[in-house]
Amino acid sequence: MTTSVLGVLFGLVGLVVGVALTLCADFLPPASPGGVSARCPACGERRPLHQLLPLIGYLWARGRCGRCRAPMSLRPLLVELTAAVLFGCLAWRLGLGAPLGVYLFYTSVLVIVFVIDVERQLILNTVSCPAIVAAFGLSWLLPELGPLHSAVGGAFGGITLVLPFVVYRGKGLFGLGDVILSVLVGLMVGWPVIVFVLLLSAVGAAAVAVFLLCFRGKKGTDVIPFGPFLAVAAVLSFFWGGVVSRWWLSCVPW
């Protein structure tokens, strides 16, 4: 089976998994109404079963609620398409094997974290903590990573964000969830890729903050969640983290 065909097949798998990720983002947060994908955000009408599949439902209803004709939320559709693209690209890059399954699992977890943190400024321990245990166990299936590099990456990620968590505690800039997420990401990508991930997420967060301050009227006291930047940087590292880290290590005088 060629890598192109494999990518297409796993892209289709990602469409299906995207439905599950959307439901997780809806129902996992505490006191969640669970309505983004299951109900119309305008009139509260429960959608038919076939419309719970975002891509099919959106095209079937032409992007509008069948009852009130209000525009449907784009979030479920975007989650499904994102999962499809990432699953397809990972399959194309990695091929069949245990590493593919591991990184598909990591990607699914990070998509859930991204969506919930963007919408609610909340990183759930019910997602991060079990994933930490799983990530350390799965590191044994990744020959290029291994449990030692995974553990060092997790420790480095957690220690790096402890200081800003202590400094900005109570100001809403960094929470304990960010620290736990950085441990999880460190376990996923290992040492030294975690350095690349932290730098990329910090630069991305700073760039978005400057843009919002200059062009969107945000104030310096407004909160911008850091978790989504960590999640995006981690997913990017699945593709290019090793290359960048090897280049970085070759430039460091030892």
LUMKETI-980838 format. One line per 8 residues: number of its first residue (from 0); their letters; for each residue y, x, z of C-alpha. Coordinates in pm, 1 decimal. Layout:
REM LUMKETI-980838
NUM = A = Y:X:Z  ...
//
This chain:
REM LUMKETI-980838
0 = MTTSVLGV = 0.0:0.0:0.0  335.6:147.7:-102.4  616.5:185.1:147.2  830.2:-61.5:-49.7  567.5:-335.0:-28.1  515.9:-256.9:338.6  889.3:-287.2:398.6  902.6:-627.0:230.0
8 = LFGLVGLV = 603.4:-756.1:427.5  744.5:-643.4:759.0  1082.7:-783.8:658.9  912.6:-1123.3:639.6  754.8:-1057.6:978.5  1103.1:-980.8:1109.0  1224.3:-1321.5:992.2  961.5:-1487.0:1210.3
16 = VGVALTLC = 1019.7:-1254.5:1505.8  1393.1:-1323.3:1473.6  1326.2:-1685.8:1564.6  1158.3:-1574.4:1888.3  1443.9:-1333.7:1964.3  1695.4:-1613.5:1917.0  1505.0:-1834.4:2158.8  1489.1:-1549.3:2411.6
24 = ADFLPPAS = 1866.0:-1501.1:2386.5  1907.7:-1875.7:2440.0  1677.6:-1932.8:2734.6  1647.0:-1604.2:2928.2  1998.3:-1593.6:3082.5  2020.7:-1782.1:3414.6  2179.8:-2127.1:3400.7  2152.9:-2113.0:3023.4
32 = PGGVSARC = 2192.6:-2445.5:2842.8  1957.6:-2313.0:2575.5  2147.3:-2486.7:2302.4  2265.5:-2238.2:2042.4  1958.9:-2264.6:1825.7  1810.1:-2595.0:1942.5  2119.6:-2817.3:1940.1  2438.8:-2864.6:1744.5
40 = PACGERRP = 2719.3:-2690.8:1938.8  2962.3:-2972.4:1848.7  2775.1:-3298.0:1915.9  2468.1:-3175.5:2103.2  2225.9:-3331.8:1853.4  1880.6:-3172.9:1879.3  1783.7:-3019.9:1548.7  1462.6:-3115.2:1365.7
48 = LHQLLPLI = 1173.1:-2872.5:1397.0  1215.0:-2731.4:1045.1  1578.7:-2648.7:1118.3  1486.4:-2431.6:1417.3  1395.7:-2162.3:1165.2  1751.2:-2033.8:1112.9  1728.8:-1926.9:749.0  1538.5:-2235.6:634.0
56 = GYLWARGR = 1739.2:-2468.4:857.5  2073.0:-2328.7:746.6  1990.8:-2358.7:377.5  1827.2:-2700.7:421.6  2131.3:-2845.2:600.4  2380.6:-2647.0:389.1  2522.7:-2492.6:702.9  2619.8:-2821.4:868.8
64 = CGRCRAPM = 2487.3:-3053.2:1135.1  2307.8:-3353.8:986.3  2476.2:-3589.7:1234.3  2840.0:-3480.2:1272.5  2864.9:-3238.8:976.7  3010.8:-2968.5:1202.0  2941.2:-2609.8:1090.1  2619.4:-2468.3:1232.3
72 = SLRPLLVE = 2629.3:-2157.5:1446.4  2574.2:-1841.9:1243.7  2428.8:-1649.0:1536.7  2062.4:-1757.9:1492.8  2082.1:-1681.6:1121.3  2234.7:-1338.6:1183.0  1972.5:-1252.8:1445.7  1691.4:-1349.2:1209.3
80 = LTAAVLFG = 1835.1:-1153.4:916.8  1905.2:-850.6:1136.9  1548.0:-850.1:1264.4  1419.0:-880.6:907.6  1628.8:-587.0:783.0  1541.8:-363.1:1078.1  1170.4:-443.6:1065.9  1160.8:-381.8:691.1
88 = CLAWRLGL = 1351.0:-52.5:714.8  1137.0:75.5:1001.7  816.8:-7.9:814.6  951.0:161.0:501.9  1046.7:473.6:696.8  751.3:506.5:935.6  458.1:350.7:750.6  165.6:185.2:922.7
96 = GAPLGVYL = 64.3:328.3:1257.1  117.6:313.7:1630.1  476.6:449.5:1613.5  577.8:156.7:1392.5  453.2:-94.3:1647.7  631.5:89.1:1928.1  965.8:100.0:1748.2  939.0:-262.9:1638.6
104 = FYTSVLVI = 895.5:-355.2:2005.3  1191.7:-137.2:2105.8  1406.1:-293.2:1835.3  1318.5:-645.2:1947.3  1416.8:-566.6:2306.4  1746.6:-411.0:2198.3  1834.7:-707.7:1976.5  1789.9:-940.3:2275.4
112 = VFVIDVER = 2002.4:-712.0:2493.0  2273.7:-693.3:2226.7  2301.5:-1069.1:2175.6  2304.3:-1162.9:2545.2  2553.6:-890.7:2640.2  2791.6:-981.7:2356.9  2782.1:-1351.1:2445.1  2763.5:-1336.6:2825.1
120 = QLILNTVS = 2857.2:-979.8:2927.0  2521.8:-967.7:3103.2  2228.2:-727.7:3083.8  1923.7:-892.5:3235.2  1697.4:-698.2:3470.0  1422.0:-937.3:3363.9  1445.6:-774.4:3019.9  1534.3:-413.7:3105.6
128 = CPAIVAAF = 1302.7:-342.8:3398.1  972.2:-450.7:3237.8  1083.1:-271.9:2919.7  1135.5:49.8:3119.7  775.0:41.4:3238.1  655.5:-38.3:2885.7  869.9:234.5:2726.8  727.6:506.9:2949.0
136 = GLSWLLPE = 373.8:389.4:2878.9  435.0:365.7:2505.6  577.5:718.9:2496.0  218.0:842.5:2505.3  171.5:686.8:2160.1  460.0:886.4:2010.0  346.4:1245.2:1948.0  697.8:1364.5:1859.8
144 = LGPLHSAV = 830.2:1226.1:2189.2  568.2:1229.5:2463.0  602.4:1128.1:2828.4  786.3:1445.4:2937.2  1072.0:1418.0:2686.4  1080.9:1042.6:2748.0  1114.3:1087.6:3124.2  1384.4:1354.2:3086.6
152 = GGAFGGIT = 1573.8:1128.7:2845.8  1554.9:836.3:3087.3  1674.7:1048.0:3378.8  1960.4:1196.7:3174.8  2069.2:854.5:3049.6  2074.0:704.7:3397.5  2248.5:997.7:3565.1  2513.2:1013.0:3291.8
160 = LVLPFVVY = 2622.8:652.8:3348.7  2602.2:658.8:3728.5  2943.7:830.1:3755.2  3139.0:576.1:3544.0  2951.3:297.4:3723.7  3069.4:429.5:4061.6  3425.6:496.3:3941.0  3475.4:161.2:3769.7
168 = RGKGLFGL = 3261.6:-51.4:3999.5  3423.3:-388.8:4057.3  3648.8:-358.0:3752.9  3400.0:-507.8:3508.8  3389.5:-203.1:3282.2  3048.0:-69.5:3379.7  2778.8:-255.0:3567.0  2443.7:-165.6:3713.0
176 = GDVILSVL = 2288.7:-329.3:3407.5  2449.8:-61.2:3188.4  2295.1:212.2:3402.8  1951.2:51.2:3386.2  1988.9:3.6:3010.7  2078.2:371.3:2967.6  1758.6:463.3:3152.4  1564.3:235.5:2919.1
184 = VGLMVGWP = 1728.2:379.7:2607.6  1665.9:732.3:2734.2  1296.6:654.0:2775.2  1288.4:506.4:2425.8  1453.1:796.9:2243.4  1381.0:1086.5:2481.0  1550.0:1421.8:2517.7  1760.8:1547.6:2340.2
192 = VIVFVLLL = 1818.0:1237.1:2124.6  1968.0:1055.9:2425.7  2268.2:1290.8:2401.1  2331.7:1172.6:2044.8  2290.5:808.2:2153.3  2535.0:835.6:2444.4  2795.3:1018.6:2237.1  2767.1:771.4:1949.3
200 = SAVGAAAV = 2791.2:469.3:2179.6  3093.3:615.9:2361.6  3272.8:691.1:2034.2  3189.3:345.5:1898.6  3311.5:172.3:2213.1  3634.4:373.3:2213.0  3698.7:299.2:1844.0  3644.4:-75.1:1890.3
208 = AVFLLCFR = 3863.2:-77.0:2203.0  4150.7:93.9:2018.1  4114.5:-147.4:1726.4  4123.0:-452.7:1955.2  4419.5:-318.8:2149.3  4621.0:-241.9:1835.4  4530.8:-530.0:1605.5  4383.3:-813.5:1813.1
216 = GKKGTDVI = 4621.4:-829.1:2105.5  4366.4:-728.4:2367.8  4492.9:-591.9:2698.4  4379.9:-278.9:2874.0  4228.4:-493.2:3148.3  4009.8:-693.4:2907.5  3638.7:-618.0:2934.0  3444.0:-485.0:2637.4
224 = PFGPFLAV = 3069.0:-473.9:2713.2  2915.4:-129.2:2670.3  2555.2:-246.2:2635.3  2582.3:-351.2:2269.0  2706.4:-4.5:2172.1  2413.0:155.8:2351.0  2173.6:-80.3:2176.0  2318.7:-13.3:1829.8
232 = AAVLSFFW = 2323.2:363.3:1883.1  1961.8:355.7:2001.9  1847.0:164.4:1693.7  2033.4:407.6:1467.5  1861.1:695.8:1645.5  1523.6:551.5:1545.7  1622.0:644.2:1190.3  1840.0:954.4:1223.1
240 = GGVVSRWW = 1833.1:1064.4:1586.2  1574.6:1337.2:1533.6  1760.5:1489.1:1239.0  2094.4:1489.4:1420.1  1943.1:1629.1:1740.3  1767.1:1914.2:1558.9  2093.3:2000.1:1384.0  2279.0:1988.3:1713.8
248 = LSCVPW = 2025.0:2210.7:1888.6  2039.4:2461.6:1601.2  2416.1:2491.2:1649.4  2397.4:2554.5:2024.5  2383.8:2924.7:2115.7  2100.2:2982.5:2356.7
//
